[in-house]
Amino acid sequence: MAYFPRTLTSEKTSRWDMGSWHANYVVIQLGGNDFSTKPRAEEQRFISAYNALLNRLFNVYPDVKIILITTSIGIEQRYKQKIIKHQEAIPERKGRIAHVMLPNNLAKTGCNWHPSTHDHQIIAKLLIDKILKFGEWTPN
């Protein structure tokens, strides 16, 4: 949450003007680097912090739709289910959170096991398909 309001994460005084532009969609990778090294936050602390971030996004962008990305392995799958269940229990958020699971066969030949250019093309297609299912965006 410390970095959320910043324009540049390395500059504490840089602040994004949340009213200057309103997102239609926000995409967040749930977990990912959060679980790549120790120490790791315990489950309830992680889920509470994630829900606080999502609450803030919905407050800043009241009409936003959020897409959570996870890998198919790891503890983030259990966390994802709890986070989505919590968020969708709030009536005005029902149907505004979606999930995309990354395929197991990504090459991850980018720096430090990050996705390759080809992997990013695969991920982009998954995201476009999910956004089109929300029904409010037409690609050019």
TATAVEN-V856630 format. One record per residue. N is the residue number from 0. SS is DSSP state (2 for helix, 1 for strand, 0 for the rest). OMEGA is omega as a letter, one per 40 degrees, with the letter a starting at -180 (NA if undefined). Layout:
N&SS&OMEGA, N&SS&OMEGA
This chain:
0&0&a, 1&0&a, 2&0&a, 3&0&a, 4&0&a, 5&0&i, 6&0&i, 7&0&a, 8&0&a, 9&0&a, 10&0&a, 11&0&a, 12&0&i, 13&0&a, 14&0&i, 15&0&i, 16&0&a, 17&0&i, 18&0&a, 19&0&a, 20&0&a, 21&0&i, 22&0&i, 23&0&a, 24&1&i, 25&1&i, 26&1&a, 27&1&i, 28&1&i, 29&0&i, 30&0&i, 31&2&a, 32&2&i, 33&2&a, 34&2&a, 35&0&a, 36&0&i, 37&0&e, 38&0&i, 39&0&i, 40&0&i, 41&0&a, 42&2&a, 43&2&i, 44&2&i, 45&2&a, 46&2&i, 47&2&i, 48&2&i, 49&2&i, 50&2&i, 51&2&i, 52&2&i, 53&2&i, 54&2&i, 55&2&i, 56&2&i, 57&2&i, 58&2&a, 59&2&a, 60&0&a, 61&0&a, 62&0&a, 63&0&i, 64&1&a, 65&1&i, 66&1&i, 67&1&i, 68&1&i, 69&1&i, 70&0&a, 71&0&i, 72&0&i, 73&0&a, 74&0&a, 75&2&i, 76&2&i, 77&2&i, 78&2&a, 79&2&a, 80&2&a, 81&2&a, 82&2&i, 83&2&i, 84&2&i, 85&2&a, 86&2&a, 87&2&i, 88&0&i, 89&0&a, 90&2&a, 91&2&i, 92&2&a, 93&0&i, 94&0&a, 95&0&i, 96&1&i, 97&1&a, 98&1&i, 99&1&i, 100&1&i, 101&0&i, 102&0&a, 103&0&a, 104&0&i, 105&0&a, 106&0&a, 107&0&i, 108&0&i, 109&0&a, 110&2&i, 111&2&i, 112&2&i, 113&0&a, 114&0&i, 115&0&i, 116&2&i, 117&2&i, 118&2&a, 119&2&i, 120&2&i, 121&2&a, 122&2&i, 123&2&i, 124&2&i, 125&2&a, 126&2&i, 127&2&i, 128&2&a, 129&2&i, 130&2&i, 131&2&i, 132&2&i, 133&2&i, 134&0&a, 135&0&a, 136&0&i, 137&0&i, 138&0&i, 139&0&NA
